[in-house]
Each structure stands twice: as structure tokens, then as C-alpha cells.
């Protein structure tokens, strides 16, 4: 049981954290009307931060992600699973390196036009867009980080259900091309 002083201390700490978040301009929602991941990366609604200066909207530490095993180009990739709007918004921005056997798999509720950008990224990556039937439709190789607006968008050429971010040069080194198939096995954290 918490004493009154501990409860008061915890309340004050939460209020202080909320104040810091407001003063620093942090807003989780890059678009306050987002109800679904559909609009998060769609071509009609890119994820432009509101009141966020460079790197101010990035969490101080990485989030916990469920893991997935993605098989592509004959290799196994251990990918963090980004299936919620918050995890998709944060993506890999906190990563300062990405090994050849690591990545992030973005999973959307249905196929749609996807539009990614590299705002606030620290490292270059490859971006692979994949359909519901697990066919690669686009491969963007060694996409560079973007520090200043406007950032170039990287769009799927047709509706995609998945996006896979990999270490820069992975697709070149392992011969990943449109038309290739991938498979995914999802496990817990």
C-alpha cells in the first residue's frame, strides 16, 4: 500500500513529465486524426511531425517490439514487428546501426498505397514493399537519411500490405528483386 507521500510524489512526477512533454513540443500523433495505420503511411497522408524539431519526437530509448523471422533472398532476417501506429511512426529512427540479419517488418491491416520517408533516421536502409500474397513489388536500395524538410517519399508502386526495412545494401548483396517471395514467422517479444 502506498503512503500519501509516495502517492503525492508519483503524481508530481507524472505532472512534471507531462509538462516536459508539452514544453518540448513532443506530440506522439503526427496527425491527430489517425484512427488506423491506413493513413499513417499512405500517399495522401504522409507522416509529417506536428511541432517537432529534428529528433525531438524520438523516444529516448527503443520500444519493445515483437520479433518476426522473415525469409528473403534465401536468408533469415530477425525483424522487429511494427504493427501499431506508434511503433510504425517510430520505426527504426532510434537505430544507429543495423546488422545484415536484422530489420523491421511493418504490417498493415490491408493492402494500400504506402509512402515512407527517412526523416530523422540515423542510418541508410533498404526498403522493400510486399503484397498480401508475399510478393516483393518494390525495392529501394541504400535510401539515405533525411535531416531537413522536404524529405523525399519512397512509395509502393501498387498496394502493399507489408514494408520491410533492411540494412543498406542488403538487397544488392543478396539479389532481392521485385517478384521475389518472402515468408514470415511471428514470435513474441
N, C-alpha and C positions, 0 to 999 in steps of 0.2 A: 504494500500500500504506500502510495506516495504521500509525503507530508505536504502541507500547504506551501512551504517554502520551495520544495522541489517542483511542485506543480506551477508555482508562480515563475520560477526560474526557467522552466521549459517553455512556458507561454511567452515570456520575454525573449527567449532565444528565437522562437518561431517568428515573432513580430520583427525582430532585428533582421532575420534572414529575408523576410518579405520586403522590408524596407530597402535592403541592399539590392534585391532583385529589381525593384521599381526604379531606384535611383540609377542603377547601372544600365537601364534600358532593356533588360532581358525580357523577351517575350517568347514563350515556348511556341505558340502558334504563329507560324509565319503568315498565316491567313486565318483570321479569327473565325471564319465561317466554315472551316474544314470539318466535315462530318465523317469523311471516309477517305481512304487512301486514293480514291479515284482522282480527286482534284489535286492531290499532293504533287504529283509529277506529271500531270497532263500538259499537253502542249498549250492549252488555253489558260493554264493557271500555274505558272512556274513558281518555285518556292523562294520568293524574294523576302528577305527578312524585314520585319517592321521595327523601326527604331533600333536596329542592331548595327553597331560599327563592326569593323573587321574583328573576328574571333570572339566578340562579346557574347554570342549566342551559343557557344560551345561549352558543354559541361566540363567541369574541371577534371573529372575522371571518367573513364569509359563506362558505359552502361553494361549490365549483364545481358547477354544475348543467348538465346538457344542456339545450338550448333546444328549444322547440317553437313552432310557429306555430299559433295557434288562431284560427279564423274564427268569429265570433259576432256577431250583430246587424249583419251586413254589414261588419264591421271586422276587421282583423288585429291580434291580440294576440301579443306576443313573451312567451311564458311559460316560466319555469324549470320543469323537469320533475322532479317528486318521485315517484320510482318505487321507492325503497328505504325501509325502515323508518326509518333515521337521517334521511334527507332529509325524510321526511314528518313526523317528530317535530319537527324544527327549523322546517320550513315557512318562513313569512315573518317569524318573530319578530325577526330582526335588521334588518328593513327599517324605516327611518324615513320613507320616502316611497314611493309607487307611482304612476307616471305612468299616464295613461289607456290607453296602448298596452302596458302591462306587466301580468304576473300570474304565477300559479303553477298548474300543472296537476298534480294528484295522480292517479296511475294505480295502480289496484289489480288484483290478478291475476284477480279475478272480481267479479261484482256481489254486493253485500252491503249491509246497513243501515250507513250511515255516520253518524258523530256527531263533529262538530268543536266546538272551543271556542276562546276568544280569550285564554286565559291568556298573560300576558307579551307580548302584542302591543303595538306602539307606535302603530299607526295603525288606523283603522276600515277595513273592506273589505266588498265584496260576496262572497257565497259562492253558487256555482251547482253543483248536483248534476246529474250527467248519466248516462244509462243506457249499456249496451253499444252500443245502436243509435244513440248520439249525440244523444239527445233530452233536453232540459232537463226535469227533473222538479220541482226546487225552486229558488227564487231568494230568498236572504236579502239584503236591501239595507242598506247602511251599518251593518254589525254593529260595535258599539263594542268597544274593547279591554277586557280584564278584568284588574285588578291583584290582586284579593283573592278567595279562595275563599268560597263556591262560585261557579264561573263557569257561566253559562247554556250548555247544549248546543244546537247547531244540527244537527238531524238530517234525513237524507233521508226523505221520506215513503214511499218504496219503495226496493228495492235499486238501488244505483248502482255503476258501475264507476269513475267519474271525479268529481273535485271540482275546480272552477276558482275560484281566488281572484283577485279583480279590485279595482281602485281603488274606494273608496267612491263610490257614486253612478253608477258606470258603467252598471249595468243600467237605472236610471231614465233616464239621459241618452240611452241608445241603444235603449230599448224591448225589453230582453231579458225574456222571459216563459217560464213552463212551456209545453212543447210545441214551442218553437223547436228548431232543429237546429244543431249545431256541427260543424266538421270540424277535424282536427288533422294537422299535418305535423311530424314529429320530426326534428331535426338533431343534430349533435354539439355539444360544448361551445363 
